[in-house]
Amino acid sequence: MSVPPTLVWFRLDLRLGDNPAVAAAVARGGPVVPVFVWAPEEEAPWEPGAASRWWLHHSLEALDAALRRRGSRLVIRRGPTEAGLGRLVEETGARAVTVAERVEPAVAARDGRVSAALRRRGVEVERTAGNLLFAPDAIRTRSGGPFRVFTPFWKACQAAPAPSEAPEAPRRLRAPESWPDSLRVRDLGLLPAADRAAGLRADWTPGEGGAAALLGRCVSEIVCAYADRRDRPDLEGTSRLSPHLHFGEVGPRQVWTAVEAHAALGGDRGARAAAAAFLRQLGWREFAHHLLAHFPHTAERPLREVYESFPWARDRGALAAWVRGRTGYPAVDAAMRELWTRGWMHNRARMIAASFLVKDLLLTWLEGARWFWDTLVDADLANNTLGWQWAAGCGADAAPYFRIFNPVLQGARFDPRAAYVHRWVPEVARVPAEWAHRPWEAPGPVLESAGVRLGKTYPRPVVDHAAARERALAALASLERGSAPRGRRAAGRPRER
């Protein structure tokens, strides 16, 4: 008796190597029908943004090409998902669906409804491991609850069995007797305007092949100096694997095993320490998904309830200046312009830009989270939420609110030659590094020689940092006494960073 087909429901696992959903479908022994259903409205209020859609378009094309090399193809349908999968079950005679778990609240709820509907049809739904090293429920505190602080979470992860070696992609996939109809990738209308896509095309190669190439470069060139260079936006010191990880073009287990293998080849303590520093960042990714799975409300509301009443400002003009990279603070403006051009921003720059929004401008972290969501190619709800709540001091393991980044000091420390601001803020490209992070303090002849006219060619600061800092501290003090965020209070006045 022949084995009926199995649908592999792809979402954020757009690869064939180390893909548990693909492996589970192949193991059933029948034909495999790869499926992608486009239903962004079902992920509201966090539907994929413009940069994510651009990446998705190219990633789907790459996945379809990889499938065709294995005698298969990607079947694309529009939602609603329940109806789309239901029709494919009828058209193919499939009796099983394999799918990777996801933790985003709207998606998890939708998946539950779809799975229940399929089972009512007599279709088995096998939900496999998601795009993580550890399932969110697998890592628990001693009392059995979820973690809220990173360090003990990561220690628990390290105490768990190490990830096994990632299996390779199947060489062939058994095709059904006839293929159901499919939309083309371009029919989904994912691509943005040409001027928005130019910078993305110049910097990225979406797909499993692009991820593999970047991972190889990362292991050979980045990991060894990661601890020393990762905070420098002026240097190529980070992996830039984040969008590939988000879309599942490379699995975290693949990254883990590649980095561990390279460290073992190095053999010395330095190689192992460098690998540990890099893999710790995978730990932060795991922690973000752990938090979102256990505290799903945090995508919209602060984890620390006291911040529900924080007196955020409402200033559309200040928000527009931040979004456009026109705040008058070069470190902030460089970050925001890099984001718009590349669909990506260096992590240190993210912290500087985020702190400026929530501390200097006193605008809610949700405004920043929404803008990043639309413009980042690595827009991941768990990571985005963790990062913004960390900056705002209202989340798990967050920076205390009174820790306020000084954009001038941060720029001078992490971009000492001003190479980063010179690249992304061409208006100050000729201002010497000594003054490039604070052009409003530069002597007149220096500005004149550099061709800078404050308020004309480059804006004056939209706020005075010292005054804004005092306003932020006053806002913190206005919260209910005794409910202030946890964290060691410095003796005397909080220190600038």
LOMIRO-791949 format. One record per residue (C-alpha): x, y, z; residue in one letter; residue number from 1. Coordinates in steps of 0.5 Angstrom, whole numbers. Example, Ala and Ser with C-alpha at 12.3 -4.5 7.8 and 13.67 -1.06 7.14 Angstrom:
<sites>
<x=25	y=-9	z=16	res=A	n=1>
<x=27	y=-2	z=14	res=S	n=2>
</sites>
This chain:
<sites>
<x=0	y=0	z=0	res=M	n=1>
<x=3	y=7	z=-2	res=S	n=2>
<x=4	y=12	z=3	res=V	n=3>
<x=0	y=18	z=2	res=P	n=4>
<x=4	y=25	z=1	res=P	n=5>
<x=6	y=30	z=7	res=T	n=6>
<x=6	y=37	z=6	res=L	n=7>
<x=12	y=41	z=9	res=V	n=8>
<x=9	y=48	z=11	res=W	n=9>
<x=15	y=53	z=11	res=F	n=10>
<x=15	y=59	z=15	res=R	n=11>
<x=21	y=62	z=18	res=L	n=12>
<x=25	y=55	z=16	res=D	n=13>
<x=27	y=57	z=9	res=L	n=14>
<x=33	y=52	z=8	res=R	n=15>
<x=33	y=44	z=7	res=L	n=16>
<x=39	y=43	z=11	res=G	n=17>
<x=38	y=41	z=19	res=D	n=18>
<x=31	y=42	z=18	res=N	n=19>
<x=27	y=38	z=22	res=P	n=20>
<x=20	y=39	z=19	res=A	n=21>
<x=23	y=37	z=12	res=V	n=22>
<x=27	y=31	z=15	res=A	n=23>
<x=20	y=29	z=19	res=A	n=24>
<x=17	y=29	z=12	res=A	n=25>
<x=22	y=25	z=8	res=V	n=26>
<x=22	y=20	z=14	res=A	n=27>
<x=15	y=18	z=13	res=R	n=28>
<x=17	y=15	z=6	res=G	n=29>
<x=11	y=18	z=1	res=G	n=30>
<x=12	y=24	z=-3	res=P	n=31>
<x=14	y=31	z=0	res=V	n=32>
<x=10	y=37	z=-2	res=V	n=33>
<x=13	y=43	z=0	res=P	n=34>
<x=8	y=49	z=1	res=V	n=35>
<x=9	y=56	z=3	res=F	n=36>
<x=2	y=60	z=5	res=V	n=37>
<x=2	y=68	z=5	res=W	n=38>
<x=-2	y=71	z=10	res=A	n=39>
<x=1	y=77	z=13	res=P	n=40>
<x=-6	y=79	z=16	res=E	n=41>
<x=-6	y=73	z=21	res=E	n=42>
<x=1	y=76	z=24	res=E	n=43>
<x=-2	y=82	z=26	res=A	n=44>
<x=-1	y=87	z=29	res=P	n=45>
<x=6	y=85	z=27	res=W	n=46>
<x=6	y=83	z=20	res=E	n=47>
<x=12	y=83	z=16	res=P	n=48>
<x=15	y=90	z=14	res=G	n=49>
<x=18	y=93	z=8	res=A	n=50>
<x=25	y=90	z=9	res=A	n=51>
<x=23	y=83	z=11	res=S	n=52>
<x=18	y=83	z=5	res=R	n=53>
<x=24	y=84	z=0	res=W	n=54>
<x=28	y=79	z=4	res=W	n=55>
<x=23	y=74	z=4	res=L	n=56>
<x=22	y=75	z=-4	res=H	n=57>
<x=29	y=73	z=-5	res=H	n=58>
<x=29	y=67	z=0	res=S	n=59>
<x=23	y=64	z=-3	res=L	n=60>
<x=26	y=64	z=-10	res=E	n=61>
<x=32	y=61	z=-7	res=A	n=62>
<x=29	y=56	z=-3	res=L	n=63>
<x=25	y=54	z=-10	res=D	n=64>
<x=31	y=54	z=-14	res=A	n=65>
<x=34	y=49	z=-8	res=A	n=66>
<x=28	y=45	z=-9	res=L	n=67>
<x=28	y=44	z=-16	res=R	n=68>
<x=35	y=42	z=-16	res=R	n=69>
<x=33	y=36	z=-12	res=R	n=70>
<x=27	y=34	z=-16	res=G	n=71>
<x=22	y=38	z=-12	res=S	n=72>
<x=19	y=45	z=-12	res=R	n=73>
<x=15	y=50	z=-8	res=L	n=74>
<x=8	y=51	z=-8	res=V	n=75>
<x=6	y=58	z=-6	res=I	n=76>
<x=-1	y=60	z=-4	res=R	n=77>
<x=-5	y=66	z=-1	res=R	n=78>
<x=-8	y=65	z=6	res=G	n=79>
<x=-13	y=65	z=10	res=P	n=80>
<x=-8	y=59	z=12	res=T	n=81>
<x=-13	y=54	z=14	res=E	n=82>
<x=-17	y=55	z=8	res=A	n=83>
<x=-10	y=54	z=4	res=G	n=84>
<x=-8	y=48	z=7	res=L	n=85>
<x=-14	y=45	z=7	res=G	n=86>
<x=-15	y=46	z=-1	res=R	n=87>
<x=-8	y=43	z=-2	res=L	n=88>
<x=-10	y=37	z=3	res=V	n=89>
<x=-16	y=36	z=-2	res=E	n=90>
<x=-12	y=37	z=-8	res=E	n=91>
<x=-6	y=32	z=-6	res=T	n=92>
<x=-9	y=27	z=-2	res=G	n=93>
<x=-4	y=29	z=4	res=A	n=94>
<x=-5	y=26	z=10	res=R	n=95>
<x=0	y=29	z=14	res=A	n=96>
<x=3	y=36	z=15	res=V	n=97>
<x=10	y=37	z=18	res=T	n=98>
<x=11	y=44	z=21	res=V	n=99>
<x=16	y=48	z=25	res=A	n=100>
<x=14	y=51	z=32	res=E	n=101>
<x=14	y=59	z=32	res=R	n=102>
<x=13	y=63	z=39	res=V	n=103>
<x=10	y=69	z=36	res=E	n=104>
<x=4	y=70	z=40	res=P	n=105>
<x=-1	y=71	z=34	res=A	n=106>
<x=3	y=66	z=30	res=V	n=107>
<x=2	y=61	z=35	res=A	n=108>
<x=-5	y=62	z=36	res=A	n=109>
<x=-6	y=61	z=29	res=R	n=110>
<x=-2	y=55	z=29	res=D	n=111>
<x=-6	y=52	z=34	res=G	n=112>
<x=-13	y=54	z=30	res=R	n=113>
<x=-10	y=51	z=24	res=V	n=114>
<x=-7	y=45	z=27	res=S	n=115>
<x=-14	y=43	z=30	res=A	n=116>
<x=-18	y=44	z=24	res=A	n=117>
<x=-13	y=40	z=20	res=L	n=118>
<x=-14	y=34	z=25	res=R	n=119>
<x=-21	y=35	z=25	res=R	n=120>
<x=-20	y=33	z=17	res=R	n=121>
<x=-16	y=27	z=19	res=G	n=122>
<x=-10	y=30	z=18	res=V	n=123>
<x=-4	y=29	z=22	res=E	n=124>
<x=0	y=35	z=24	res=V	n=125>
<x=7	y=34	z=27	res=E	n=126>
<x=10	y=40	z=30	res=R	n=127>
<x=17	y=39	z=30	res=T	n=128>
<x=23	y=43	z=33	res=A	n=129>
<x=23	y=51	z=31	res=G	n=130>
<x=29	y=55	z=29	res=N	n=131>
<x=32	y=55	z=36	res=L	n=132>
<x=37	y=51	z=40	res=L	n=133>
<x=33	y=49	z=46	res=F	n=134>
<x=25	y=49	z=46	res=A	n=135>
<x=23	y=55	z=50	res=P	n=136>
<x=20	y=50	z=55	res=D	n=137>
<x=26	y=46	z=56	res=A	n=138>
<x=30	y=51	z=60	res=I	n=139>
<x=27	y=52	z=67	res=R	n=140>
<x=29	y=55	z=73	res=T	n=141>
<x=30	y=50	z=79	res=R	n=142>
<x=22	y=52	z=81	res=S	n=143>
<x=20	y=50	z=74	res=G	n=144>
<x=18	y=57	z=72	res=G	n=145>
<x=21	y=61	z=66	res=P	n=146>
<x=28	y=65	z=67	res=F	n=147>
<x=28	y=73	z=67	res=R	n=148>
<x=35	y=74	z=67	res=V	n=149>
<x=40	y=72	z=62	res=F	n=150>
<x=46	y=70	z=66	res=T	n=151>
<x=43	y=64	z=70	res=P	n=152>
<x=39	y=62	z=63	res=F	n=153>
<x=45	y=62	z=59	res=W	n=154>
<x=48	y=57	z=65	res=K	n=155>
<x=42	y=53	z=65	res=A	n=156>
<x=43	y=52	z=57	res=C	n=157>
<x=50	y=51	z=58	res=Q	n=158>
<x=49	y=45	z=63	res=A	n=159>
<x=44	y=42	z=58	res=A	n=160>
<x=46	y=37	z=53	res=P	n=161>
<x=50	y=40	z=47	res=A	n=162>
<x=46	y=41	z=41	res=P	n=163>
<x=48	y=35	z=36	res=S	n=164>
<x=51	y=36	z=29	res=E	n=165>
<x=47	y=39	z=24	res=A	n=166>
<x=45	y=34	z=19	res=P	n=167>
<x=45	y=35	z=11	res=E	n=168>
<x=40	y=37	z=6	res=A	n=169>
<x=37	y=31	z=3	res=P	n=170>
<x=39	y=30	z=-4	res=R	n=171>
<x=33	y=28	z=-7	res=R	n=172>
<x=25	y=29	z=-5	res=L	n=173>
<x=20	y=25	z=-8	res=R	n=174>
<x=15	y=28	z=-12	res=A	n=175>
<x=8	y=27	z=-12	res=P	n=176>
<x=5	y=24	z=-18	res=E	n=177>
<x=2	y=31	z=-20	res=S	n=178>
<x=4	y=38	z=-18	res=W	n=179>
<x=-2	y=42	z=-15	res=P	n=180>
<x=-2	y=49	z=-18	res=D	n=181>
<x=2	y=55	z=-15	res=S	n=182>
<x=3	y=62	z=-15	res=L	n=183>
<x=10	y=65	z=-17	res=R	n=184>
<x=14	y=69	z=-12	res=V	n=185>
<x=13	y=75	z=-16	res=R	n=186>
<x=5	y=74	z=-15	res=D	n=187>
<x=6	y=76	z=-8	res=L	n=188>
<x=8	y=83	z=-9	res=G	n=189>
<x=13	y=83	z=-4	res=L	n=190>
<x=18	y=88	z=-7	res=L	n=191>
<x=19	y=95	z=-5	res=P	n=192>
<x=20	y=101	z=-9	res=A	n=193>
<x=27	y=100	z=-13	res=A	n=194>
<x=30	y=106	z=-9	res=D	n=195>
<x=29	y=103	z=-3	res=R	n=196>
<x=32	y=96	z=-5	res=A	n=197>
<x=38	y=98	z=-8	res=A	n=198>
<x=42	y=99	z=-2	res=G	n=199>
<x=39	y=92	z=0	res=L	n=200>
<x=41	y=89	z=-6	res=R	n=201>
<x=48	y=91	z=-5	res=A	n=202>
<x=49	y=88	z=2	res=D	n=203>
<x=45	y=82	z=2	res=W	n=204>
<x=45	y=75	z=-1	res=T	n=205>
<x=38	y=72	z=2	res=P	n=206>
<x=38	y=64	z=1	res=G	n=207>
<x=41	y=58	z=4	res=E	n=208>
<x=47	y=59	z=0	res=G	n=209>
<x=48	y=66	z=2	res=G	n=210>
<x=48	y=64	z=9	res=A	n=211>
<x=53	y=58	z=8	res=A	n=212>
<x=58	y=63	z=5	res=A	n=213>
<x=57	y=68	z=11	res=L	n=214>
<x=58	y=63	z=16	res=L	n=215>
<x=64	y=60	z=13	res=G	n=216>
<x=67	y=68	z=13	res=R	n=217>
<x=64	y=69	z=20	res=C	n=218>
<x=68	y=62	z=22	res=V	n=219>
<x=74	y=64	z=19	res=S	n=220>
<x=75	y=71	z=20	res=E	n=221>
<x=70	y=74	z=25	res=I	n=222>
<x=70	y=69	z=31	res=V	n=223>
<x=77	y=70	z=33	res=C	n=224>
<x=77	y=77	z=34	res=A	n=225>
<x=69	y=78	z=36	res=Y	n=226>
<x=70	y=80	z=43	res=A	n=227>
<x=75	y=85	z=42	res=D	n=228>
<x=71	y=88	z=35	res=R	n=229>
<x=64	y=87	z=36	res=R	n=230>
<x=62	y=93	z=39	res=D	n=231>
<x=66	y=98	z=34	res=R	n=232>
<x=61	y=100	z=28	res=P	n=233>
<x=67	y=103	z=25	res=D	n=234>
<x=70	y=96	z=24	res=L	n=235>
<x=67	y=89	z=21	res=E	n=236>
<x=67	y=85	z=27	res=G	n=237>
<x=60	y=82	z=27	res=T	n=238>
<x=57	y=76	z=23	res=S	n=239>
<x=51	y=79	z=20	res=R	n=240>
<x=48	y=73	z=20	res=L	n=241>
<x=42	y=75	z=24	res=S	n=242>
<x=37	y=76	z=18	res=P	n=243>
<x=39	y=69	z=16	res=H	n=244>
<x=38	y=66	z=22	res=L	n=245>
<x=31	y=70	z=23	res=H	n=246>
<x=29	y=67	z=16	res=F	n=247>
<x=32	y=60	z=18	res=G	n=248>
<x=36	y=60	z=12	res=E	n=249>
<x=41	y=57	z=17	res=V	n=250>
<x=40	y=54	z=23	res=G	n=251>
<x=43	y=56	z=30	res=P	n=252>
<x=45	y=49	z=31	res=R	n=253>
<x=49	y=49	z=24	res=Q	n=254>
<x=52	y=56	z=27	res=V	n=255>
<x=54	y=52	z=34	res=W	n=256>
<x=57	y=46	z=31	res=T	n=257>
<x=61	y=50	z=26	res=A	n=258>
<x=64	y=55	z=31	res=V	n=259>
<x=65	y=49	z=36	res=E	n=260>
<x=69	y=45	z=30	res=A	n=261>
<x=73	y=51	z=28	res=H	n=262>
<x=75	y=53	z=36	res=A	n=263>
<x=77	y=45	z=37	res=A	n=264>
<x=82	y=46	z=31	res=L	n=265>
<x=85	y=52	z=34	res=G	n=266>
<x=86	y=48	z=40	res=G	n=267>
<x=88	y=54	z=45	res=D	n=268>
<x=85	y=57	z=50	res=R	n=269>
<x=84	y=64	z=46	res=G	n=270>
<x=80	y=60	z=41	res=A	n=271>
<x=76	y=57	z=46	res=R	n=272>
<x=74	y=64	z=49	res=A	n=273>
<x=73	y=67	z=42	res=A	n=274>
<x=68	y=62	z=41	res=A	n=275>
<x=65	y=62	z=47	res=A	n=276>
<x=64	y=70	z=47	res=A	n=277>
<x=61	y=69	z=40	res=F	n=278>
<x=56	y=63	z=42	res=L	n=279>
<x=54	y=67	z=48	res=R	n=280>
<x=50	y=72	z=43	res=Q	n=281>
<x=46	y=66	z=40	res=L	n=282>
<x=44	y=65	z=48	res=G	n=283>
<x=41	y=72	z=48	res=W	n=284>
<x=37	y=70	z=41	res=R	n=285>
<x=35	y=64	z=45	res=E	n=286>
<x=33	y=68	z=51	res=F	n=287>
<x=29	y=73	z=47	res=A	n=288>
<x=25	y=67	z=44	res=H	n=289>
<x=24	y=64	z=51	res=H	n=290>
<x=22	y=71	z=54	res=L	n=291>
<x=17	y=72	z=48	res=L	n=292>
<x=14	y=65	z=49	res=A	n=293>
<x=13	y=65	z=56	res=H	n=294>
<x=11	y=73	z=57	res=F	n=295>
<x=7	y=74	z=50	res=P	n=296>
<x=4	y=80	z=52	res=H	n=297>
<x=11	y=84	z=52	res=T	n=298>
<x=11	y=85	z=44	res=A	n=299>
<x=6	y=90	z=46	res=E	n=300>
<x=7	y=92	z=54	res=R	n=301>
<x=13	y=92	z=58	res=P	n=302>
<x=15	y=86	z=62	res=L	n=303>
<x=16	y=90	z=69	res=R	n=304>
<x=8	y=93	z=70	res=E	n=305>
<x=11	y=99	z=73	res=V	n=306>
<x=13	y=102	z=67	res=Y	n=307>
<x=5	y=102	z=64	res=E	n=308>
<x=5	y=108	z=67	res=S	n=309>
<x=11	y=111	z=65	res=F	n=310>
<x=10	y=119	z=63	res=P	n=311>
<x=12	y=118	z=55	res=W	n=312>
<x=12	y=124	z=51	res=A	n=313>
<x=9	y=125	z=45	res=R	n=314>
<x=13	y=129	z=40	res=D	n=315>
<x=12	y=127	z=32	res=R	n=316>
<x=17	y=132	z=30	res=G	n=317>
<x=22	y=129	z=35	res=A	n=318>
<x=20	y=122	z=32	res=L	n=319>
<x=21	y=124	z=25	res=A	n=320>
<x=28	y=127	z=26	res=A	n=321>
<x=30	y=121	z=29	res=W	n=322>
<x=27	y=116	z=24	res=V	n=323>
<x=31	y=121	z=18	res=R	n=324>
<x=37	y=121	z=22	res=G	n=325>
<x=37	y=129	z=23	res=R	n=326>
<x=38	y=129	z=30	res=T	n=327>
<x=44	y=133	z=30	res=G	n=328>
<x=48	y=128	z=34	res=Y	n=329>
<x=52	y=124	z=29	res=P	n=330>
<x=53	y=118	z=32	res=A	n=331>
<x=45	y=117	z=32	res=V	n=332>
<x=44	y=120	z=25	res=D	n=333>
<x=49	y=115	z=22	res=A	n=334>
<x=46	y=109	z=26	res=A	n=335>
<x=39	y=111	z=23	res=M	n=336>
<x=42	y=112	z=16	res=R	n=337>
<x=45	y=106	z=16	res=E	n=338>
<x=39	y=102	z=18	res=L	n=339>
<x=35	y=106	z=12	res=W	n=340>
<x=40	y=104	z=7	res=T	n=341>
<x=42	y=97	z=9	res=R	n=342>
<x=36	y=95	z=13	res=G	n=343>
<x=41	y=93	z=18	res=W	n=344>
<x=44	y=97	z=24	res=M	n=345>
<x=50	y=95	z=28	res=H	n=346>
<x=49	y=93	z=35	res=N	n=347>
<x=52	y=98	z=39	res=R	n=348>
<x=49	y=103	z=34	res=A	n=349>
<x=42	y=100	z=36	res=R	n=350>
<x=44	y=101	z=43	res=M	n=351>
<x=46	y=108	z=42	res=I	n=352>
<x=40	y=110	z=37	res=A	n=353>
<x=35	y=106	z=42	res=A	n=354>
<x=37	y=110	z=48	res=S	n=355>
<x=37	y=117	z=45	res=F	n=356>
<x=30	y=115	z=43	res=L	n=357>
<x=27	y=113	z=50	res=V	n=358>
<x=32	y=117	z=54	res=K	n=359>
<x=34	y=124	z=50	res=D	n=360>
<x=27	y=124	z=47	res=L	n=361>
<x=23	y=121	z=52	res=L	n=362>
<x=19	y=117	z=47	res=L	n=363>
<x=16	y=110	z=48	res=T	n=364>
<x=20	y=104	z=46	res=W	n=365>
<x=14	y=102	z=42	res=L	n=366>
<x=15	y=107	z=37	res=E	n=367>
<x=22	y=105	z=36	res=G	n=368>
<x=20	y=98	z=36	res=A	n=369>
<x=15	y=99	z=30	res=R	n=370>
<x=20	y=103	z=26	res=W	n=371>
<x=26	y=98	z=27	res=F	n=372>
<x=20	y=92	z=25	res=W	n=373>
<x=19	y=96	z=18	res=D	n=374>
<x=26	y=97	z=16	res=T	n=375>
<x=30	y=91	z=19	res=L	n=376>
<x=32	y=85	z=14	res=V	n=377>
<x=33	y=82	z=21	res=D	n=378>
<x=26	y=84	z=24	res=A	n=379>
<x=25	y=78	z=29	res=D	n=380>
<x=19	y=80	z=34	res=L	n=381>
<x=23	y=76	z=40	res=A	n=382>
<x=29	y=80	z=39	res=N	n=383>
<x=26	y=86	z=37	res=N	n=384>
<x=22	y=86	z=44	res=T	n=385>
<x=28	y=84	z=48	res=L	n=386>
<x=32	y=90	z=45	res=G	n=387>
<x=28	y=95	z=46	res=W	n=388>
<x=25	y=93	z=53	res=Q	n=389>
<x=32	y=93	z=55	res=W	n=390>
<x=34	y=100	z=52	res=A	n=391>
<x=28	y=102	z=56	res=A	n=392>
<x=29	y=99	z=62	res=G	n=393>
<x=22	y=96	z=62	res=C	n=394>
<x=24	y=88	z=61	res=G	n=395>
<x=28	y=82	z=63	res=A	n=396>
<x=35	y=83	z=65	res=D	n=397>
<x=34	y=90	z=62	res=A	n=398>
<x=39	y=96	z=63	res=A	n=399>
<x=36	y=100	z=69	res=P	n=400>
<x=33	y=106	z=66	res=Y	n=401>
<x=38	y=111	z=70	res=F	n=402>
<x=43	y=108	z=65	res=R	n=403>
<x=43	y=114	z=60	res=I	n=404>
<x=48	y=113	z=54	res=F	n=405>
<x=51	y=120	z=52	res=N	n=406>
<x=51	y=119	z=44	res=P	n=407>
<x=58	y=124	z=44	res=V	n=408>
<x=61	y=119	z=49	res=L	n=409>
<x=59	y=113	z=46	res=Q	n=410>
<x=61	y=115	z=39	res=G	n=411>
<x=68	y=118	z=41	res=A	n=412>
<x=69	y=111	z=45	res=R	n=413>
<x=66	y=106	z=40	res=F	n=414>
<x=68	y=110	z=33	res=D	n=415>
<x=74	y=114	z=35	res=P	n=416>
<x=77	y=115	z=28	res=R	n=417>
<x=70	y=118	z=27	res=A	n=418>
<x=70	y=113	z=21	res=A	n=419>
<x=63	y=111	z=22	res=Y	n=420>
<x=60	y=118	z=22	res=V	n=421>
<x=64	y=120	z=16	res=H	n=422>
<x=61	y=114	z=12	res=R	n=423>
<x=54	y=115	z=14	res=W	n=424>
<x=53	y=123	z=15	res=V	n=425>
<x=57	y=126	z=9	res=P	n=426>
<x=55	y=133	z=12	res=E	n=427>
<x=61	y=132	z=17	res=V	n=428>
<x=65	y=128	z=13	res=A	n=429>
<x=71	y=133	z=13	res=R	n=430>
<x=70	y=135	z=20	res=V	n=431>
<x=76	y=132	z=24	res=P	n=432>
<x=75	y=126	z=29	res=A	n=433>
<x=76	y=130	z=35	res=E	n=434>
<x=70	y=134	z=33	res=W	n=435>
<x=66	y=130	z=29	res=A	n=436>
<x=61	y=127	z=34	res=H	n=437>
<x=60	y=134	z=37	res=R	n=438>
<x=60	y=139	z=31	res=P	n=439>
<x=56	y=144	z=35	res=W	n=440>
<x=62	y=145	z=40	res=E	n=441>
<x=67	y=145	z=34	res=A	n=442>
<x=71	y=152	z=33	res=P	n=443>
<x=68	y=156	z=27	res=G	n=444>
<x=74	y=156	z=23	res=P	n=445>
<x=74	y=148	z=23	res=V	n=446>
<x=67	y=148	z=21	res=L	n=447>
<x=68	y=153	z=16	res=E	n=448>
<x=74	y=149	z=13	res=S	n=449>
<x=69	y=142	z=13	res=A	n=450>
<x=64	y=146	z=9	res=G	n=451>
<x=59	y=145	z=15	res=V	n=452>
<x=54	y=150	z=17	res=R	n=453>
<x=50	y=148	z=23	res=L	n=454>
<x=42	y=149	z=22	res=G	n=455>
<x=43	y=149	z=14	res=K	n=456>
<x=48	y=143	z=12	res=T	n=457>
<x=47	y=139	z=18	res=Y	n=458>
<x=42	y=140	z=24	res=P	n=459>
<x=43	y=143	z=31	res=R	n=460>
<x=42	y=138	z=36	res=P	n=461>
<x=34	y=137	z=37	res=V	n=462>
<x=35	y=137	z=45	res=V	n=463>
<x=41	y=138	z=49	res=D	n=464>
<x=43	y=132	z=52	res=H	n=465>
<x=44	y=134	z=59	res=A	n=466>
<x=38	y=137	z=60	res=A	n=467>
<x=34	y=131	z=57	res=A	n=468>
<x=38	y=127	z=61	res=R	n=469>
<x=35	y=131	z=67	res=E	n=470>
<x=28	y=130	z=64	res=R	n=471>
<x=29	y=123	z=64	res=A	n=472>
<x=31	y=122	z=71	res=L	n=473>
<x=25	y=126	z=73	res=A	n=474>
<x=20	y=122	z=69	res=A	n=475>
<x=23	y=116	z=72	res=L	n=476>
<x=23	y=119	z=79	res=A	n=477>
<x=15	y=120	z=78	res=S	n=478>
<x=14	y=113	z=78	res=L	n=479>
<x=10	y=110	z=84	res=E	n=480>
<x=15	y=110	z=90	res=R	n=481>
<x=18	y=103	z=91	res=G	n=482>
<x=16	y=100	z=84	res=S	n=483>
<x=23	y=103	z=81	res=A	n=484>
<x=26	y=98	z=76	res=P	n=485>
<x=31	y=93	z=80	res=R	n=486>
<x=38	y=94	z=79	res=G	n=487>
<x=44	y=97	z=83	res=R	n=488>
<x=43	y=105	z=84	res=R	n=489>
<x=50	y=108	z=84	res=A	n=490>
<x=52	y=113	z=90	res=A	n=491>
<x=50	y=120	z=88	res=G	n=492>
<x=48	y=122	z=81	res=R	n=493>
<x=48	y=116	z=76	res=P	n=494>
<x=54	y=116	z=71	res=R	n=495>
<x=54	y=118	z=64	res=E	n=496>
<x=56	y=112	z=59	res=R	n=497>
</sites>
